[in-house]
Amino acid sequence: MQQPAPPTPSNADAAPLRGWQRAAIWLLVAVLLALVFMLYTQPEFMVRMADHVWACF
């Protein structure tokens, strides 16, 4: 005899994000992306990252 599956939590109980919270998240994402893109403009950083990736193999 099969046991019934345990109930899974639903997202219906979670409170929706407020407007300022959603804006703050998007601002944080934009700042992080800008910082990452700024790192790519530095040749020394790119060489160091390539060396780290190559060292993994």
Helices and strands as residue ranges (DSSP letters): G 11-13, H 19-39, H 43-55
